[in-house]
Amino acid sequence: MKRVLILVSLLAFSSLYADSNSTVQAQKEAKQLEEQIKKEKKFAQEQRFYQGDEYDLSSYEVDSSSLDSIPLIEPDYDFDMDDVYD
C-alpha cells in the first residue's frame, strides 16, 4: 500500500513539474515573440527611411550657379606606362 501511495505521489509531482515546464516554455515563447515584433517594427521604420518618400532632400542639392566658378580640368590622354616596364 505504501508503494502505491509513493508511486501516486511521484506521478502527481512529475505532472506538476511538467506543467510548470510548459508554462516556463510558454513564457519564453511569449518573450521571443515580443522581441521579434519589436525587431519588425524597427525594420518597418528603417525601410521607410531607405525609401526616402517622406524626406525633403532639396537642401542637399548643388546650386548650379556655384559650379561656374570651378575651373574645368582637361583629362590627360597621354598616359603611357612604357617607361614603367623598362
KEFIVEX-283358 format. One record per residue: x, y, z of N, C-alpha, C, CB in turn. Coordinates in Angstrom, 3 decimals, padded with zeros to 6 digits, m for minus. Atoms other than C-alpha are relative to their C-alpha. Glycine has a CB too. Example, Ala and Ser with C-alpha at 12.3 -4.5 7.8 and 13.67 -1.06 7.14 Angstrom:
<neast:000.890 | nnorth:m001.190 | nup:000.000 | caeast:012.300 | canorth:m004.500 | caup:007.800 | ceast:000.900 | cnorth:001.200 | cup:000.000 | cbeast:m000.992 | cbnorth:000.027 | cbup:001.246> $
<neast:m000.820 | nnorth:m001.190 | nup:m000.060 | caeast:013.670 | canorth:m001.060 | caup:007.140 | ceast:m000.770 | cnorth:001.090 | cup:000.730 | cbeast:000.414 | cbnorth:000.462 | cbup:m001.415> $
END
This chain:
<neast:000.823 | nnorth:m001.192 | nup:000.000 | caeast:000.000 | canorth:000.000 | caup:000.000 | ceast:000.863 | cnorth:001.250 | cup:000.000 | cbeast:m000.934 | cbnorth:000.001 | cbup:001.199> $
<neast:m000.884 | nnorth:m001.156 | nup:m000.045 | caeast:002.852 | canorth:002.356 | caup:000.829 | ceast:000.649 | cnorth:000.250 | cup:m001.365 | cbeast:001.077 | cbnorth:m000.199 | cbup:001.071> $
<neast:m000.620 | nnorth:m000.135 | nup:001.317 | caeast:004.448 | canorth:001.670 | caup:m002.559 | ceast:m000.960 | cnorth:000.655 | cup:m000.997 | cbeast:000.448 | cbnorth:m001.372 | cbup:m000.522> $
<neast:001.005 | nnorth:m000.591 | nup:000.891 | caeast:001.253 | canorth:002.558 | caup:m004.363 | ceast:m000.155 | cnorth:001.485 | cup:000.314 | cbeast:m001.366 | cbnorth:m000.732 | cbup:000.141> $
<neast:000.127 | nnorth:m001.398 | nup:m000.416 | caeast:000.936 | canorth:005.768 | caup:m002.348 | ceast:001.219 | cnorth:000.815 | cup:m000.454 | cbeast:m000.163 | cbnorth:000.091 | cbup:001.534> $
<neast:m001.229 | nnorth:m000.677 | nup:000.440 | caeast:004.570 | canorth:006.689 | caup:m003.110 | ceast:m000.016 | cnorth:000.163 | cup:m001.521 | cbeast:001.265 | cbnorth:m000.797 | cbup:000.450> $
<neast:000.069 | nnorth:m000.045 | nup:001.454 | caeast:004.063 | canorth:005.875 | caup:m006.791 | ceast:m000.988 | cnorth:001.067 | cup:m000.475 | cbeast:m000.398 | cbnorth:m001.370 | cbup:m000.553> $
<neast:001.010 | nnorth:m001.004 | nup:000.367 | caeast:000.909 | canorth:008.005 | caup:m006.978 | ceast:000.520 | cnorth:001.404 | cup:000.306 | cbeast:m001.335 | cbnorth:m000.258 | cbup:000.757> $
<neast:m000.528 | nnorth:m001.327 | nup:m000.343 | caeast:002.610 | canorth:010.902 | caup:m005.214 | ceast:001.112 | cnorth:000.417 | cup:m000.968 | cbeast:000.531 | cbnorth:000.009 | cbup:001.450> $
<neast:m001.041 | nnorth:m000.303 | nup:000.988 | caeast:005.617 | canorth:010.684 | caup:m007.580 | ceast:m000.605 | cnorth:000.401 | cup:m001.337 | cbeast:000.924 | cbnorth:m001.203 | cbup:m000.187> $
<neast:000.672 | nnorth:m000.349 | nup:001.256 | caeast:003.306 | canorth:010.744 | caup:m010.587 | ceast:m000.649 | cnorth:001.378 | cup:000.093 | cbeast:m001.058 | cbnorth:m001.058 | cbup:m000.356> $
<neast:000.624 | nnorth:m001.307 | nup:m000.180 | caeast:001.467 | canorth:013.752 | caup:m009.173 | ceast:001.047 | cnorth:001.111 | cup:m000.054 | cbeast:m000.762 | cbnorth:000.051 | cbup:001.333> $
<neast:m001.058 | nnorth:m001.011 | nup:000.031 | caeast:004.704 | canorth:015.666 | caup:m008.568 | ceast:000.600 | cnorth:000.145 | cup:m001.393 | cbeast:001.096 | cbnorth:m000.353 | cbup:001.001> $
<neast:m000.573 | nnorth:m000.079 | nup:001.349 | caeast:006.027 | canorth:014.791 | caup:m012.020 | ceast:m000.956 | cnorth:000.727 | cup:m000.951 | cbeast:000.316 | cbnorth:m001.417 | cbup:m000.539> $
<neast:000.955 | nnorth:m000.714 | nup:000.859 | caeast:002.813 | canorth:016.033 | caup:m013.645 | ceast:m000.003 | cnorth:001.490 | cup:000.323 | cbeast:m001.423 | cbnorth:m000.583 | cbup:000.166> $
<neast:m000.095 | nnorth:m001.420 | nup:m000.364 | caeast:003.066 | canorth:019.302 | caup:m011.682 | ceast:001.275 | cnorth:000.618 | cup:m000.569 | cbeast:m000.034 | cbnorth:000.170 | cbup:001.535> $
<neast:m001.263 | nnorth:m000.487 | nup:000.547 | caeast:006.682 | canorth:019.656 | caup:m012.778 | ceast:m000.115 | cnorth:000.199 | cup:m001.510 | cbeast:001.145 | cbnorth:m000.979 | cbup:000.327> $
<neast:000.195 | nnorth:m000.117 | nup:001.444 | caeast:005.709 | canorth:019.055 | caup:m016.408 | ceast:m000.854 | cnorth:001.220 | cup:m000.322 | cbeast:m000.654 | cbnorth:m001.274 | cbup:m000.566> $
<neast:000.834 | nnorth:m001.184 | nup:000.211 | caeast:003.000 | canorth:021.738 | caup:m016.131 | ceast:000.808 | cnorth:001.275 | cup:000.186 | cbeast:m001.195 | cbnorth:m000.008 | cbup:000.957> $
<neast:m000.806 | nnorth:m001.201 | nup:m000.233 | caeast:005.491 | canorth:024.217 | caup:m014.696 | ceast:000.991 | cnorth:000.204 | cup:m001.145 | cbeast:000.750 | cbnorth:m000.101 | cbup:001.349> $
<neast:m000.902 | nnorth:m000.121 | nup:001.155 | caeast:007.901 | canorth:023.449 | caup:m017.562 | ceast:m000.736 | cnorth:000.555 | cup:m001.206 | cbeast:000.621 | cbnorth:m001.361 | cbup:m000.348> $
<neast:000.749 | nnorth:m000.503 | nup:001.154 | caeast:005.185 | canorth:024.089 | caup:m020.111 | ceast:m000.336 | cnorth:001.475 | cup:000.166 | cbeast:m001.285 | cbnorth:m000.811 | cbup:m000.201> $
<neast:000.260 | nnorth:m001.423 | nup:m000.204 | caeast:004.333 | canorth:027.431 | caup:m018.507 | ceast:001.267 | cnorth:000.812 | cup:m000.186 | cbeast:m000.583 | cbnorth:000.248 | cbup:001.390> $
<neast:m001.272 | nnorth:m000.687 | nup:000.211 | caeast:008.017 | canorth:028.385 | caup:m018.469 | ceast:000.288 | cnorth:000.096 | cup:m001.496 | cbeast:001.155 | cbnorth:m000.735 | cbup:000.734> $
<neast:m000.206 | nnorth:000.011 | nup:001.450 | caeast:008.250 | canorth:027.407 | caup:m022.122 | ceast:m000.927 | cnorth:001.006 | cup:m000.680 | cbeast:m000.237 | cbnorth:m001.415 | cbup:m000.571> $
<neast:000.952 | nnorth:m000.962 | nup:000.578 | caeast:005.145 | canorth:029.447 | caup:m022.937 | ceast:000.447 | cnorth:001.435 | cup:000.271 | cbeast:m001.418 | cbnorth:m000.228 | cbup:000.572> $
<neast:m000.502 | nnorth:m001.342 | nup:m000.323 | caeast:006.640 | canorth:032.474 | caup:m021.154 | ceast:001.196 | cnorth:000.353 | cup:m000.875 | cbeast:000.390 | cbnorth:000.089 | cbup:001.489> $
<neast:m001.145 | nnorth:m000.246 | nup:000.873 | caeast:009.876 | canorth:032.117 | caup:m023.136 | ceast:m000.457 | cnorth:000.303 | cup:m001.425 | cbeast:000.948 | cbnorth:m001.209 | cbup:000.007> $
<neast:000.516 | nnorth:m000.228 | nup:001.346 | caeast:007.923 | canorth:031.901 | caup:m026.386 | ceast:m000.646 | cnorth:001.369 | cup:m000.127 | cbeast:m001.000 | cbnorth:m001.079 | cbup:m000.370> $
<neast:000.636 | nnorth:m001.313 | nup:000.011 | caeast:005.911 | canorth:034.992 | caup:m025.489 | ceast:001.056 | cnorth:001.104 | cup:m000.012 | cbeast:m000.931 | cbnorth:000.160 | cbup:001.218> $
<neast:m001.074 | nnorth:m000.992 | nup:m000.031 | caeast:009.110 | canorth:036.913 | caup:m024.712 | ceast:000.699 | cnorth:000.085 | cup:m001.361 | cbeast:001.021 | cbnorth:m000.348 | cbup:001.104> $
<neast:m000.625 | nnorth:000.017 | nup:001.324 | caeast:010.701 | canorth:035.841 | caup:m028.009 | ceast:m000.909 | cnorth:000.641 | cup:m001.045 | cbeast:000.341 | cbnorth:m001.438 | cbup:m000.412> $
<neast:000.956 | nnorth:m000.591 | nup:000.930 | caeast:007.540 | canorth:036.836 | caup:m029.851 | ceast:m000.016 | cnorth:001.518 | cup:000.132 | cbeast:m001.403 | cbnorth:m000.568 | cbup:000.240> $
<neast:m000.046 | nnorth:m001.446 | nup:m000.218 | caeast:007.621 | canorth:040.311 | caup:m028.281 | ceast:001.274 | cnorth:000.606 | cup:m000.590 | cbeast:m000.089 | cbnorth:000.315 | cbup:001.499> $
<neast:m001.262 | nnorth:m000.499 | nup:000.554 | caeast:011.286 | canorth:040.739 | caup:m029.245 | ceast:m000.055 | cnorth:000.018 | cup:m001.522 | cbeast:001.181 | cbnorth:m000.864 | cbup:000.478> $
<neast:000.106 | nnorth:000.053 | nup:001.462 | caeast:010.534 | canorth:039.685 | caup:m032.823 | ceast:m000.912 | cnorth:001.107 | cup:m000.518 | cbeast:m000.525 | cbnorth:m001.375 | cbup:m000.455> $
<neast:000.907 | nnorth:m001.083 | nup:000.396 | caeast:007.642 | canorth:042.158 | caup:m033.029 | ceast:000.728 | cnorth:001.335 | cup:000.061 | cbeast:m001.256 | cbnorth:000.028 | cbup:000.908> $
<neast:m000.780 | nnorth:m001.236 | nup:m000.109 | caeast:009.978 | canorth:044.939 | caup:m031.822 | ceast:000.975 | cnorth:000.126 | cup:m001.166 | cbeast:000.764 | cbnorth:000.042 | cbup:001.337> $
<neast:m000.941 | nnorth:m000.031 | nup:001.118 | caeast:012.549 | canorth:043.980 | caup:m034.473 | ceast:m000.725 | cnorth:000.325 | cup:m001.304 | cbeast:000.739 | cbnorth:m001.345 | cbup:m000.121> $
<neast:000.739 | nnorth:m000.266 | nup:001.229 | caeast:009.898 | canorth:044.018 | caup:m037.201 | ceast:m000.479 | cnorth:001.437 | cup:m000.067 | cbeast:m001.178 | cbnorth:m000.941 | cbup:m000.117> $
<neast:000.387 | nnorth:m001.412 | nup:m000.015 | caeast:008.646 | canorth:047.438 | caup:m036.112 | ceast:001.189 | cnorth:000.883 | cup:m000.355 | cbeast:m000.562 | cbnorth:000.394 | cbup:001.379> $
<neast:m001.210 | nnorth:m000.765 | nup:000.304 | caeast:012.218 | canorth:048.742 | caup:m036.242 | ceast:000.323 | cnorth:m000.118 | cup:m001.488 | cbeast:001.197 | cbnorth:m000.495 | cbup:000.859> $
<neast:m000.264 | nnorth:000.190 | nup:001.419 | caeast:012.687 | canorth:047.242 | caup:m039.700 | ceast:m000.973 | cnorth:000.799 | cup:m000.854 | cbeast:m000.080 | cbnorth:m001.476 | cbup:m000.358> $
<neast:000.990 | nnorth:m000.764 | nup:000.757 | caeast:009.467 | canorth:048.822 | caup:m040.919 | ceast:000.344 | cnorth:001.482 | cup:000.007 | cbeast:m001.406 | cbnorth:m000.220 | cbup:000.574> $
<neast:m000.382 | nnorth:m001.403 | nup:m000.095 | caeast:010.675 | canorth:052.201 | caup:m039.689 | ceast:001.230 | cnorth:000.271 | cup:m000.863 | cbeast:000.272 | cbnorth:000.391 | cbup:001.466> $
<neast:m001.200 | nnorth:m000.205 | nup:000.805 | caeast:014.095 | canorth:051.811 | caup:m041.316 | ceast:m000.296 | cnorth:m000.131 | cup:m001.480 | cbeast:001.081 | cbnorth:m000.986 | cbup:000.399> $
<neast:000.339 | nnorth:000.173 | nup:001.406 | caeast:012.563 | canorth:050.632 | caup:m044.573 | ceast:m000.615 | cnorth:001.292 | cup:m000.535 | cbeast:m000.974 | cbnorth:m001.195 | cbup:m000.191> $
<neast:000.583 | nnorth:m001.272 | nup:000.406 | caeast:010.577 | canorth:053.857 | caup:m044.713 | ceast:001.114 | cnorth:001.017 | cup:m000.217 | cbeast:m001.014 | cbnorth:000.510 | cbup:001.058> $
<neast:m001.122 | nnorth:m000.922 | nup:000.147 | caeast:013.845 | canorth:055.749 | caup:m044.235 | ceast:000.744 | cnorth:m000.269 | cup:m001.304 | cbeast:000.959 | cbnorth:m000.119 | cbup:001.197> $
<neast:m000.752 | nnorth:000.322 | nup:001.195 | caeast:015.582 | canorth:053.918 | caup:m047.053 | ceast:m000.775 | cnorth:000.332 | cup:m001.268 | cbeast:000.376 | cbnorth:m001.457 | cbup:000.006> $
<neast:000.774 | nnorth:m000.367 | nup:001.173 | caeast:012.717 | canorth:054.593 | caup:m049.439 | ceast:000.063 | cnorth:001.498 | cup:m000.244 | cbeast:m001.446 | cbnorth:m000.447 | cbup:000.155> $
<neast:m000.189 | nnorth:m001.426 | nup:000.131 | caeast:013.019 | canorth:058.315 | caup:m048.792 | ceast:m001.201 | cnorth:000.766 | cup:m000.496 | cbeast:001.110 | cbnorth:000.251 | cbup:m000.889> $
<neast:001.183 | nnorth:m000.694 | nup:000.501 | caeast:009.459 | canorth:059.205 | caup:m049.764 | ceast:m000.407 | cnorth:001.168 | cup:000.883 | cbeast:m001.150 | cbnorth:m000.965 | cbup:m000.122> $
<neast:000.482 | nnorth:m001.002 | nup:m000.942 | caeast:008.848 | canorth:061.295 | caup:m046.673 | ceast:001.055 | cnorth:001.047 | cup:000.359 | cbeast:m000.478 | cbnorth:m000.678 | cbup:001.251> $
<neast:m001.078 | nnorth:m000.906 | nup:m000.357 | caeast:012.137 | canorth:063.228 | caup:m046.598 | ceast:000.233 | cnorth:001.020 | cup:m001.104 | cbeast:001.281 | cbnorth:m000.778 | cbup:000.281> $
<neast:m000.284 | nnorth:m001.073 | nup:000.933 | caeast:012.922 | canorth:066.566 | caup:m048.232 | ceast:001.511 | cnorth:000.121 | cup:m000.123 | cbeast:m000.644 | cbnorth:001.345 | cbup:000.463> $
<neast:m001.437 | nnorth:m000.015 | nup:000.209 | caeast:016.412 | canorth:066.298 | caup:m049.705 | ceast:000.444 | cnorth:001.182 | cup:m000.855 | cbeast:000.440 | cbnorth:m001.294 | cbup:m000.642> $
<neast:m000.349 | nnorth:m001.134 | nup:000.861 | caeast:016.324 | canorth:069.580 | caup:m051.642 | ceast:001.086 | cnorth:000.874 | cup:000.612 | cbeast:m001.232 | cbnorth:000.840 | cbup:m000.279> $
<neast:m001.052 | nnorth:m000.807 | nup:m000.625 | caeast:018.643 | canorth:071.230 | caup:m049.108 | ceast:001.386 | cnorth:m000.547 | cup:m000.317 | cbeast:m000.202 | cbnorth:000.055 | cbup:001.514> $
<neast:m001.284 | nnorth:000.597 | nup:000.327 | caeast:021.423 | canorth:068.852 | caup:m050.225 | ceast:000.337 | cnorth:000.111 | cup:m001.477 | cbeast:000.011 | cbnorth:m001.441 | cbup:000.412> $
<neast:m000.278 | nnorth:m000.157 | nup:001.419 | caeast:021.182 | canorth:069.738 | caup:m053.923 | ceast:001.065 | cnorth:001.070 | cup:m000.212 | cbeast:m001.284 | cbnorth:000.357 | cbup:m000.769> $
<neast:m001.068 | nnorth:m000.941 | nup:000.318 | caeast:024.102 | canorth:071.577 | caup:m055.512 | ceast:m000.579 | cnorth:001.156 | cup:m000.797 | cbeast:001.142 | cbnorth:m000.694 | cbup:m000.786> $
<neast:000.450 | nnorth:m001.190 | nup:000.718 | caeast:023.447 | canorth:075.152 | caup:m056.647 | ceast:000.780 | cnorth:000.089 | cup:m001.310 | cbeast:000.194 | cbnorth:001.298 | cbup:000.865> $
<neast:m000.671 | nnorth:000.006 | nup:001.303 | caeast:024.208 | canorth:075.266 | caup:m060.375 | ceast:000.785 | cnorth:001.283 | cup:m000.249 | cbeast:m001.017 | cbnorth:m000.199 | cbup:m001.109> $
<neast:m000.753 | nnorth:m001.248 | nup:000.191 | caeast:025.386 | canorth:078.889 | caup:m060.190 | ceast:001.373 | cnorth:m000.071 | cup:000.656 | cbeast:m000.784 | cbnorth:001.189 | cbup:000.567> $
<neast:m001.311 | nnorth:000.142 | nup:m000.646 | caeast:028.249 | canorth:077.850 | caup:m057.891 | ceast:000.939 | cnorth:m000.855 | cup:m000.838 | cbeast:m000.154 | cbnorth:m000.612 | cbup:001.396> $
<neast:m000.852 | nnorth:000.848 | nup:000.831 | caeast:029.525 | canorth:075.390 | caup:m060.499 | ceast:000.766 | cnorth:000.793 | cup:m001.052 | cbeast:m000.834 | cbnorth:m001.061 | cbup:m000.674> $
<neast:m000.673 | nnorth:m000.800 | nup:001.028 | caeast:030.507 | canorth:078.192 | caup:m062.901 | ceast:001.384 | cnorth:000.448 | cup:000.451 | cbeast:m000.845 | cbnorth:001.218 | cbup:m000.358> $
<neast:m001.292 | nnorth:m000.474 | nup:m000.505 | caeast:033.402 | canorth:079.255 | caup:m060.664 | ceast:001.050 | cnorth:m001.106 | cup:000.085 | cbeast:m000.182 | cbnorth:000.622 | cbup:001.364> $
<neast:m000.947 | nnorth:001.112 | nup:m000.079 | caeast:035.039 | canorth:075.814 | caup:m060.714 | ceast:000.674 | cnorth:m000.161 | cup:m001.357 | cbeast:m000.714 | cbnorth:m001.325 | cbup:000.430> $
<neast:m000.684 | nnorth:000.134 | nup:001.295 | caeast:037.708 | canorth:075.535 | caup:m063.402 | ceast:m000.145 | cnorth:m001.413 | cup:m000.560 | cbeast:001.489 | cbnorth:000.356 | cbup:000.140> $
<neast:000.136 | nnorth:001.276 | nup:000.680 | caeast:037.346 | canorth:072.757 | caup:m065.947 | ceast:001.372 | cnorth:m000.642 | cup:m000.119 | cbeast:m000.654 | cbnorth:000.176 | cbup:m001.393> $
<neast:m001.268 | nnorth:000.723 | nup:000.062 | caeast:040.132 | canorth:070.194 | caup:m065.702 | ceast:m000.054 | cnorth:m000.930 | cup:m001.200 | cbeast:000.277 | cbnorth:m000.797 | cbup:001.323> $
<neast:m000.059 | nnorth:000.829 | nup:001.204 | caeast:041.056 | canorth:068.662 | caup:m069.018 | ceast:000.684 | cnorth:m001.325 | cup:000.323 | cbeast:000.748 | cbnorth:000.738 | cbup:m001.143> $
<neast:m000.635 | nnorth:001.292 | nup:m000.259 | caeast:041.877 | canorth:064.950 | caup:m068.965 | ceast:001.333 | cnorth:m000.109 | cup:m000.750 | cbeast:m000.941 | cbnorth:m001.155 | cbup:m000.410> $
<neast:m001.310 | nnorth:000.217 | nup:000.609 | caeast:045.418 | canorth:063.901 | caup:m069.726 | ceast:m000.049 | cnorth:m001.328 | cup:m000.754 | cbeast:001.148 | cbnorth:000.000 | cbup:001.083> $
<neast:000.121 | nnorth:001.214 | nup:000.804 | caeast:045.116 | canorth:061.433 | caup:m072.598 | ceast:001.351 | cnorth:m000.594 | cup:m000.354 | cbeast:m000.771 | cbnorth:000.289 | cbup:m001.263> $
<neast:m001.314 | nnorth:000.443 | nup:000.367 | caeast:048.834 | canorth:060.961 | caup:m072.854 | ceast:000.569 | cnorth:m000.946 | cup:001.061 | cbeast:000.915 | cbnorth:001.193 | cbup:m000.204> $
<neast:m000.405 | nnorth:000.953 | nup:m001.036 | caeast:049.000 | canorth:058.187 | caup:m070.303 | ceast:000.775 | cnorth:m001.133 | cup:m000.665 | cbeast:m001.241 | cbnorth:m000.554 | cbup:000.786> $
<neast:m000.851 | nnorth:001.019 | nup:000.604 | caeast:051.891 | canorth:055.923 | caup:m071.213 | ceast:000.765 | cnorth:m000.719 | cup:001.107 | cbeast:000.981 | cbnorth:000.629 | cbup:m001.039> $
<neast:m000.647 | nnorth:000.768 | nup:m001.065 | caeast:053.167 | canorth:053.118 | caup:m068.959 | ceast:001.234 | cnorth:m000.739 | cup:m000.526 | cbeast:m000.992 | cbnorth:m001.000 | cbup:000.616> $
<neast:m001.160 | nnorth:000.706 | nup:000.550 | caeast:056.013 | canorth:052.009 | caup:m071.247 | ceast:001.245 | cnorth:000.217 | cup:000.820 | cbeast:000.254 | cbnorth:000.434 | cbup:m001.415> $
<neast:m001.210 | nnorth:m000.258 | nup:m000.765 | caeast:058.655 | canorth:053.689 | caup:m069.118 | ceast:000.011 | cnorth:m000.739 | cup:001.343 | cbeast:000.150 | cbnorth:001.489 | cbup:000.231> $
<neast:000.056 | nnorth:000.743 | nup:m001.251 | caeast:057.461 | canorth:051.771 | caup:m066.059 | ceast:000.534 | cnorth:m001.413 | cup:m000.180 | cbeast:m001.428 | cbnorth:m000.042 | cbup:000.530> $
<neast:m000.393 | nnorth:001.392 | nup:000.238 | caeast:058.157 | canorth:048.385 | caup:m067.637 | ceast:001.367 | cnorth:m000.134 | cup:m000.644 | cbeast:m001.021 | cbnorth:m000.677 | cbup:m000.866> $
<neast:m001.361 | nnorth:000.096 | nup:000.593 | caeast:061.674 | canorth:049.230 | caup:m068.999 | ceast:000.975 | cnorth:m000.582 | cup:000.956 | cbeast:000.501 | cbnorth:001.355 | cbup:m000.447> $
END
